[in-house]
Amino acid sequence: MTTRPIHGGNLNWAAQLAGCSPSVILDFSASINPLGPPDSAISAIQRGVSSLQHYPDPNYSQLRERLAPWHQLSASQWVLPGNGVAELLSWAGRELAQCDRVYLMTPAFRDYTRALKAFGAKMSFCKLDVPQMLNQVEYRHDFVIDNPISDNCGLILNNPHNPTGQLFSREKILPYLDKFALVVVDEAFMDFLPPEEQESLVGDVENYPNLVVLRSLTKFYALPGLRIGYAIANPQRLQQWQQWRDPWSVNCLAAEAAMAVLDDAKFQTQTRDWLQTARSRFYQDLKQIPGLTPIPSAANFFLVATEMPGSQLQAELLKQAQILIRDCLSFPELGEGYFRTAIRQPQDNEKLQQALLKVMEKQQIG
Ligand SMILES: Cc1ncc(COP(=O)(O)O)c(C=O)c1O
């Protein structure tokens, strides 16, 4: 048996537990848009095949020139494409490690500590109060980060927050830019919100040289296997990152697909419409299941408090229904008391709801 995964989406591990082939598993563990990838991305990748015999442009000028106006930035140098947010976190981690201490909100996406540990950063963890959220019906949430120990400290925030799905207001984040020497805001899931509801800090980057915003194209456009994301930050900082990394981190197919999906307004609208309807229905359905309490979410996933240990529930669902949810054992603050589930198409959500109902009712009777 391979070791328990620390990220979602590990179908080989799940298939071993379920005793089936990986292709049979219905995956709710990775929070990927079920409507994608969009046709625009697939066509761009097909077109891009003819450029495989060339190295990509190491400056990614064309892609940067598309991304900058898309975010109303004054010049393309404010954007740096990366091999997913995960790659860019490494360079953010290298810079943050130069701070006296780096503050993180927990529970946190596991890759933050990977990147920080790789460069020997000293870390402080500030706990987001998850249990209190169980009583509220709103996904907007307040948070508090401890005061930094010096004027040379770093901060990593994630908005909307994985795994809780909470959305923090831009106004609540801004004061931390005056307190911390370097602030990295991971907005990997921000695209799932309608533009008027987004709380992005992209528009503040040109005013704050100590701000880095990270955006991913892998969740919203369902391209996790392609690897594409970007950082928005001060051009000098991004130039430094470029000098640290290998010259061609982003492959030419990923660059082509990224340019194509930016203009795909139809897919963007379809996704936001699907999410709004599917999320509220799935929330109501999950709430009806004895022993489970879903937490309202601004994103395309729910954190769910469970009376049955999360890893046991995960194993039961795999064996009985070949469905994979994300246990929360790799978030030490959550442990066995929670699981996370993606929001998928209504018919899939219903399959999970039925399977959960069966397992949880059996436990209540037993
Ligand atoms: C909060 C958060 N940031 C970043 C990532 C990684 O994104 P990418 O696929 O762009 O590397 C993930 C993936 O799960 C995530 O949950």
Ligand as a Chemical Component Dictionary entry (heavy atoms), coordinates in Angstrom:
data_LIG
# 
_chem_comp.id                   LIG 
_chem_comp.type                 NON-POLYMER 
_chem_comp.pdbx_formal_charge   0 
_chem_comp.three_letter_code    LIG 
# 
loop_
_chem_comp_atom.comp_id 
_chem_comp_atom.atom_id 
_chem_comp_atom.alt_atom_id 
_chem_comp_atom.type_symbol 
_chem_comp_atom.charge 
_chem_comp_atom.model_Cartn_x 
_chem_comp_atom.model_Cartn_y 
_chem_comp_atom.model_Cartn_z 
_chem_comp_atom.pdbx_ordinal 
LIG C1 C1 C 0 -4.715 27.078 -1.939 1  
LIG C2 C2 C 0 -3.984 26.462 -3.085 2  
LIG N1 N1 N 0 -3.029 27.163 -3.701 3  
LIG C3 C3 C 0 -2.341 26.637 -4.731 4  
LIG C4 C4 C 0 -2.589 25.364 -5.174 5  
LIG C5 C5 C 0 -1.770 24.803 -6.297 6  
LIG O1 O1 O 0 -2.165 25.358 -7.495 7  
LIG P1 P1 P 0 -1.418 24.995 -8.847 8  
LIG O2 O2 O 0 -2.082 23.805 -9.422 9  
LIG O3 O3 O 0 -1.565 26.232 -9.682 10 
LIG O4 O4 O 0 0.018  24.717 -8.500 11 
LIG C6 C6 C 0 -3.566 24.594 -4.570 12 
LIG C7 C7 C 0 -3.827 23.215 -5.030 13 
LIG O5 O5 O 0 -4.488 22.434 -4.402 14 
LIG C8 C8 C 0 -4.283 25.160 -3.494 15 
LIG O6 O6 O 0 -5.229 24.459 -2.868 16 
# 
loop_
_chem_comp_bond.comp_id 
_chem_comp_bond.atom_id_1 
_chem_comp_bond.atom_id_2 
_chem_comp_bond.value_order 
_chem_comp_bond.pdbx_ordinal 
LIG C1 C2 SING 1  
LIG C2 N1 SING 2  
LIG C2 C8 DOUB 3  
LIG N1 C3 DOUB 4  
LIG C3 C4 SING 5  
LIG C4 C5 SING 6  
LIG C4 C6 DOUB 7  
LIG C5 O1 SING 8  
LIG O1 P1 SING 9  
LIG P1 O2 DOUB 10 
LIG P1 O3 SING 11 
LIG P1 O4 SING 12 
LIG C6 C7 SING 13 
LIG C6 C8 SING 14 
LIG C7 O5 DOUB 15 
LIG C8 O6 SING 16 
# 
